[in-house]
C-alpha cells in the first residue's frame, strides 16, 4: 500500500513539473473567444433597451389618447349594460359643468325660452340662453324596444318666476329616493308628480334641491302649467309601465330630443344613488343630466370610451414556417433554411388595444451540416490504431413558449414585441464509427458502423431565447396571418464542445396562419 | 509563475496585451491540468481557453490573499468537470469498459516510473475510462476527498472509490506493459 502511495506521489510530482510550450495559435483562438463573449452582450443589451423604449413609448401614447378632456368630469355613471354607446360629439357640444354652476348660483331669474327650436337634433343638444330664460338640456336617454316604444324623459327645469319650481327627477323603482305611486299613475298631473318626486328626493337625500337646471327642448311658462305636447303627453311620461323614469315636465318634452325608449322588462334608468346612476338597456346616452344640491353637485357624466363588451380571450392554433438565417461555420452557412412551426396560443386582451399572448409551439433547426463531434481513442498495440466515433448532428427539435405583448393598430392589425423561449427537446444525428491504423483518415473502408439516433445533444445549449417583433393581420373571421422577426439571444452551440468561438444565433423570420379555436 | 497585481488590474481593465501576458504565464500550468482531464491535446487546449475565459471574467472577484495559482487551478478544474458533465453520456457510451480491482504492490512500477517521460504518463491517464480518469485526477493529483468527488461528479462516495480502484488497476496494467522493456534490460 505504501508503495502505491509513493508511486502516486511520484506520478503527481512528475506531472506538476512538466512544462508545456506556449502555443501562439491557441492564444489566437482564446482571443477570438474573449472578443466573442464580450461582443455578445452588446446586441442583447441593445435589443432589450430598444424593446423597453418601444414599450414605454407605446404605453405613453396609449394613456395619452385615453386621457382626453372629456374625462375631466367625474365619472359618476356606472353602466352595466353592454348596449350603451356614447356619442361624444354631444358631450363636446355641451359645456355643461360651467353652465351648471351658473345655473345653480344665478338661476333666480331664469325663464324658459319659447324661441328655442323645438326640433333641435338630439345629437347636438346645447344649453340655450336667451334673455331671461335659460334652458339647459342635460339629459337625453334613448333606448329601443321592439315591442313597445314608450318615452321616458329625464328633465328638469327651473323658473324662479314660478313658485312651483318644478324639479327634474330621475327616479326608479330601485332608486334610493323612491317614486310616489301618484307619479306613475296614468293621467296624473305631471307637475304634481314632479313636485312630489322632488320632495321625495329631498327627503331621501336629506338635502334641498334648490335648482334643477335641466329643461327639455322649447319650454314656456305655460308649458309648465300643463300644456301638453302632442307627441309626449303626460300619459306618456307618467304611464311608464316601469315607473322608472318620470318626467316632471312631460308637457314640455320635445319629441325630437326626448327619445328615451324604455323596454318593458329592463329599466332605462335603474337606480340613482348619491354618486351613481345605473342605466340598463340604453342604446345611446347623449346628454348628461345634472342635479345640483347644496352639498354636492350631482352630475352624471359618461366616461369615454364606452365599448360594447368584447371578446377578450382567444385560443388559436398557429402553423407555418420559419426561415433561419443560420450562422457561418468554417466558411459554410449552417442551419440556413426553412423549418416547420406549429402550436397553440392563448391571447388575452386587457383592453381594446393591449393584448398579452402565451403559447406552446414546436419548431426545429434543420440543415446542421457543420456540427460534428468526434471522439477518438488511441490504441498502442503493434503500431497505433484509433477508434473514432463521429456524431454528425442533423436536426434539433425545440418546444417553444412564445410570449407576446400586442398593440392593436386599427381594426385588423396588431403589432407587438415578445420573446420565444425554447427548450431543446431532442435531436437527430448520425453515429459513425471508424477504426483507423497508423493515422489513416476516416473513409468508408475503415467505417465500422453507421446508424441514426436521437436524444444525444451534448454540445447544444438546452435553451434558446429569441427576442421578437411581430405583425398580425386579420384576414377573415377567425383567421389571421402573423409575420414575425426573431433575434437569437443565446448561443445554440457550445463553443468548447465544437471547438470554435462562434456565436450561433437562431435569428430569422416566421410566417404563420392563425385560426381561432375558442373565444369568449 | 509570478503574477503581478498590476497585471491582474490591467486584465480587469480589458487590456489585451496584459491578457496575452497572463495567458502566456499561466498556459503551461493550466495545460498540465487540462490535459489530465481530457482525452487528447486538442481538446485540452480548447478547454484551457474556456477556463481562461472564465478566469478573465471572474478576475474582479479575485482576492489577493488567496494564492493566484490555487485560484486559477480551482477554476480550471471546475471548468473541466463542467465540460466532462456535458459530454459524460456520449463518452460513456463509446468507452465503457469493466475493470477488475488488483491491489498488488507497486514497488517495481515505482522504480520504472523514472524511465517514463511525462507525455507517456499523460497518455496513460487518458487511456483510463472517463469516469475513472476524472476520479483519479481529482483524488490522486488534485487532492479532493471521495465525498467531494461524489458531490462534484454527482456520484456516490462508494462509486468514487470503485472508480479510483479501477483506475489504479488499469494504470498498473498499462504500466507493466510499458516497463517490460526495462525489466528485460535490467535482467
Interface residues (C-beta under 8 A of the other chain):
Chain A: X1 X3 X4 X6 X7 X8 X10 X11 X12 X14 X15 X16 X17 X18 X19 X20 X21 X22 X23 X26 X27 X29 X30 X31 X33 X34 X37 X38 X373 X375 X376 X377 X378 X380 X387 X389 X391 X433 X456 X458 X459 X494 X495 X496 X497 X499
Chain B: X14 X16 X19 X20 X23 X24 X27 X28 X31 X32 X35 X36 X39 X40 X42 X43 X45 X46 X47 X48 X49 X50 X52 X53 X56 X57 X83 X86 X87 X88 X89 X90 X91 X94 X95 X103 X105 X106 X107 X109 X110 X113 X118 X121 X122 X123 X126 X127 X140 X141 X168
